Amino acid sequence: MLAAFGQVTQNLVEPFGGLDFRFAAVALAFQAANLVLRSFAWRNVLAAAFPSRHVPVVGVGAAYAAGVALNAFLPARGGEAAKVGLVRLQLPGASVVTIAASGSVILVLDALLGGALLIGAWALGVLPAVPRPPHAVTALGEKPLFLVAAAALFALGAWFAVRKVNRFARRTWEDVLQGGAVLRSPRRYVQSVVSLQLGAWACRIGFVLALLAAFGLPASLPLATVVVVLGGLSTVVPAAPGGAGAQQLLVVYGLHGAVSASAALSFSVLLQVAVTAMNTTIGIAAAMLVLRTLHPLVAVRSGLTARSG
């Protein structure tokens, strides 16, 4: 058993020896630029939500980077709560709901762009064939009465849930609308948010493209796009920190047919290691900046405190 484990480990580590560090450096630069652009986009959403207050560019950028770093280590995207807490430290008295809603503006556009790219990859035949659903799932489609009954039960449950939360929803709806205030000005939204997010997506694809080249794998734009989109899907249901495990599975699936399974697995591991290392380094430095401390451990503990608060 130990021999088999050692062989698997050797197969994973061996490709790292031939890594082209010139392309790896370019990849890390793309990842850093991605973080900067996304933090600027979020800052602009917050500036529209709080027009009468000064929303610091560096402070919001640091909070964003620190939250991204924590997402790599905390399950259920715990870093998102840290982002909100760290921004609230810089905007005393601001509604937590408003700050959280402003982050949703960024996530919604990400979902739309990711979905469009995924459909485009599937239409162009770049995405491997989608497996057929299990027989048990297809069998349900042959029982329309069962599906209607299930839908009715779901609707009934949703109605009771809405009645319970309706009072709370009314109190928070105005805060939610404030968080999405930038959407009321389409021109401002496109210029100050969409343009930056498109640039960030280009950097994400450039990061994977450069890393594929560094690894000596086929470096094509369609393939890099598929890896980016499928890697992002691993965080939709973030049971493990950073989507670990799910990300490897989806990236290997995306590279199926282009490279061998062992090379795809090694690349997916390198991909997550590189992203985590870069995000953690920038995130700790950012937390030290926003919390005004020269002690990395103090910054990390304070970030976790902001998340729980």
C-alpha positions in Angstrom: 0.0 0.0 0.0 2.8 2.4 0.9 4.6 1.6 -2.4 1.4 2.4 -4.3 0.9 5.6 -2.4 4.5 6.6 -3.1 4.1 5.9 -6.8 1.0 8.0 -7.0 2.8 10.9 -5.2 5.8 10.6 -7.5 3.4 10.8 -10.6 1.9 14.0 -9.2 5.2 15.7 -8.3 7.3 14.6 -11.3 5.8 17.1 -13.8 6.7 20.0 -11.4 10.4 19.4 -12.2 10.0 20.6 -15.8 8.0 23.7 -14.9 9.0 26.8 -16.9 9.3 29.5 -14.3 9.1 32.3 -16.8 5.6 31.4 -17.7 4.8 30.7 -14.1 5.9 34.3 -13.2 3.6 35.7 -15.9 0.8 33.6 -14.5 1.2 34.9 -11.0 1.3 38.5 -12.4 -2.1 37.8 -14.1 -3.5 36.5 -10.8 -2.4 39.6 -8.9 -3.9 41.8 -11.6 -7.2 39.8 -11.3 -7.4 40.6 -7.6 -6.7 44.3 -8.1 -9.3 44.7 -10.8 -12.0 42.8 -8.8 -11.3 44.8 -5.7 -11.6 48.1 -7.7 -14.9 46.9 -9.1 -16.3 46.2 -5.6 -15.0 49.5 -4.4 -17.0 51.3 -7.1 -20.1 49.4 -6.2 -19.7 50.4 -2.6 -19.0 54.0 -3.6 -22.4 54.1 -5.4 -24.1 52.5 -2.3 -22.6 55.1 0.0 -22.4 58.3 -2.1 -22.0 60.7 0.9 -19.1 58.7 2.4 -15.5 58.3 1.4 -14.9 54.7 0.4 -11.2 54.1 0.5 -9.7 52.3 -2.6 -6.8 50.8 -0.7 -8.9 49.8 2.3 -11.5 48.0 0.3 -8.8 46.4 -1.9 -7.1 45.1 1.2 -10.4 43.8 2.7 -11.2 42.0 -0.6 -7.7 40.4 -0.8 -7.8 39.3 2.8 -11.3 37.7 2.3 -10.1 35.9 -0.8 -7.2 34.5 1.1 -9.4 33.2 3.9 -11.7 31.5 1.4 -8.8 29.1 0.6 -8.7 27.9 4.2 -12.3 28.3 5.5 -15.2 26.1 4.4 -18.5 27.6 3.1 -16.6 30.6 1.7 -16.1 32.1 5.2 -13.8 34.7 3.7 -16.9 36.5 2.3 -18.0 37.3 5.8 -14.5 38.6 6.6 -14.7 41.0 3.6 -17.9 42.4 4.9 -16.5 42.8 8.4 -13.2 44.4 7.3 -15.1 46.9 5.1 -17.5 47.8 7.9 -14.4 48.6 10.1 -13.7 51.3 7.5 -17.3 52.5 7.2 -18.5 52.6 10.8 -22.3 52.3 11.1 -22.8 51.0 7.6 -25.4 48.3 7.2 -23.9 44.8 7.0 -26.8 43.9 4.6 -25.9 46.8 2.3 -22.2 45.8 2.2 -23.1 42.1 1.6 -25.6 43.1 -1.2 -22.9 45.2 -2.9 -20.7 42.0 -3.1 -23.6 40.2 -4.7 -23.6 42.7 -7.6 -20.1 41.3 -8.4 -21.1 37.7 -8.0 -24.2 38.0 -10.2 -22.2 39.3 -13.2 -19.6 36.5 -12.6 -22.4 33.9 -12.8 -23.7 35.4 -16.0 -20.2 35.6 -17.6 -19.3 32.1 -16.5 -22.6 30.7 -17.8 -22.1 32.4 -21.2 -18.6 31.1 -21.5 -19.6 27.6 -20.5 -22.4 27.6 -23.1 -20.0 28.9 -25.7 -17.4 26.2 -24.9 -20.1 23.6 -25.2 -21.4 25.0 -28.5 -17.9 25.0 -30.0 -17.3 21.4 -28.9 -14.5 22.3 -26.5 -16.2 21.0 -23.5 -16.2 17.2 -23.1 -19.5 15.4 -23.7 -21.8 15.8 -20.7 -22.6 12.4 -19.3 -26.2 11.1 -19.4 -28.1 11.3 -16.1 -28.7 8.2 -14.1 -31.6 6.0 -15.0 -33.3 6.9 -11.7 -33.3 10.5 -12.7 -34.6 10.0 -16.2 -37.3 7.7 -14.8 -38.8 10.6 -12.8 -39.5 12.4 -16.1 -41.8 9.6 -17.1 -44.0 10.2 -14.0 -45.5 13.7 -14.5 -48.0 13.3 -11.6 -45.2 12.7 -9.2 -43.3 15.8 -10.4 -46.5 17.9 -10.1 -47.1 16.8 -6.5 -43.4 17.5 -5.6 -43.7 20.9 -7.2 -46.9 21.6 -5.2 -45.3 20.6 -1.9 -42.2 22.8 -2.7 -44.5 25.8 -3.5 -46.5 25.3 -0.3 -43.3 25.1 1.8 -42.0 28.2 0.1 -45.2 30.1 0.8 -45.0 29.3 4.5 -41.3 30.3 4.5 -42.1 33.6 2.8 -44.8 34.4 5.4 -42.3 33.8 8.2 -39.5 36.0 6.7 -41.8 38.6 5.1 -41.5 41.0 8.1 -37.7 40.7 8.2 -37.6 41.0 4.4 -39.4 44.3 4.5 -36.9 45.7 7.0 -33.9 44.7 5.0 -35.1 45.3 1.4 -34.1 49.0 1.5 -30.6 48.0 2.6 -30.4 45.5 -0.3 -31.5 48.1 -2.8 -28.9 50.5 -1.5 -26.2 47.9 -2.0 -27.2 47.6 -5.7 -27.5 51.3 -6.2 -25.0 51.3 -9.0 -27.4 49.3 -11.1 -29.7 52.3 -11.3 -27.2 54.0 -13.5 -26.4 51.6 -16.4 -23.7 53.8 -17.8 -21.9 54.1 -14.5 -22.3 50.4 -13.9 -20.7 49.5 -17.3 -17.9 51.9 -17.0 -16.9 51.4 -13.4 -17.9 47.8 -12.7 -18.5 45.7 -15.9 -15.3 46.9 -17.6 -13.2 46.0 -14.6 -14.8 42.6 -14.2 -14.2 41.9 -17.9 -10.6 42.8 -17.4 -10.4 40.5 -14.3 -11.9 37.6 -16.3 -9.3 38.2 -19.0 -6.6 38.0 -16.3 -8.0 34.8 -15.0 -7.9 33.2 -18.4 -4.4 34.6 -19.0 -3.3 33.1 -15.7 -4.5 29.6 -16.7 -3.1 30.1 -20.2 0.4 31.0 -18.9 0.2 28.1 -16.3 -0.6 25.6 -19.1 2.4 26.9 -21.0 4.6 26.7 -17.9 3.5 23.1 -17.5 4.2 22.2 -21.1 0.6 21.4 -21.8 -1.4 22.6 -24.8 -2.0 26.3 -24.2 -5.1 27.4 -26.1 -7.6 30.1 -25.3 -10.7 27.8 -25.5 -9.0 25.2 -23.2 -7.9 27.9 -20.7 -11.5 29.3 -20.7 -13.0 25.9 -19.9 -10.5 25.4 -17.0 -11.4 28.8 -15.6 -15.2 28.3 -15.8 -15.1 24.7 -14.4 -12.7 25.7 -11.7 -15.2 28.4 -10.7 -18.0 25.9 -10.5 -16.1 24.1 -7.7 -16.9 26.9 -5.3 -20.7 27.1 -6.0 -21.3 24.5 -3.3 -18.2 25.2 -1.2 -18.1 22.2 1.2 -14.3 22.2 1.3 -12.0 25.2 1.6 -11.2 26.7 -1.8 -13.3 24.0 -3.5 -10.5 21.5 -2.9 -11.3 18.1 -4.4 -14.2 19.3 -6.5 -11.8 21.7 -8.3 -9.4 18.9 -9.2 -12.3 16.7 -10.4 -13.8 19.4 -12.6 -10.4 20.6 -14.0 -9.5 17.0 -14.9 -12.9 16.7 -16.6 -12.3 19.9 -18.6 -8.9 18.7 -19.8 -10.2 15.3 -20.8 -9.1 14.5 -24.3 -6.5 17.2 -24.4 -4.0 15.7 -22.0 -3.5 12.5 -20.1 -5.4 12.0 -16.8 -2.2 12.1 -14.7 -1.0 15.3 -16.4 -4.4 16.9 -15.9 -4.4 15.9 -12.2 -0.9 17.3 -11.6 -1.9 20.5 -13.4 -5.1 20.9 -11.3 -3.0 20.5 -8.1 -0.5 23.1 -9.3 -3.3 25.4 -10.3 -4.8 25.4 -6.8 -1.4 25.6 -5.1 -0.4 28.6 -7.2 -3.7 30.5 -6.6 -3.7 29.7 -2.9 -0.1 30.8 -2.5 -0.6 34.1 -4.3 -3.9 34.9 -2.7 -2.5 34.1 0.8 0.6 36.2 0.3 -1.4 39.2 -0.9 -4.2 38.6 1.6 -1.9 38.6 4.6 -0.1 41.7 3.4 -3.5 43.4 2.8 -4.8 42.4 6.2 -1.6 43.9 7.8 -2.2 47.1 5.9 -5.9 47.6 6.7 -5.4 46.6 10.4 -2.2 48.6 10.6 0.0 45.9 12.1 3.4 44.5 11.2 2.6 41.1 12.7 1.1 38.6 10.1 -0.4 36.3 12.8 -2.2 39.3 14.4 -3.6 40.2 11.0 -4.8 36.7 10.4 -6.5 36.5 13.9 -8.1 39.9 13.4 -9.4 38.8 10.0 -11.0 35.8 11.6 -12.5 38.0 14.3 -14.0 40.3 11.6 -15.5 37.3 10.0 -17.2 36.1 13.2 -18.3 39.6 14.0 
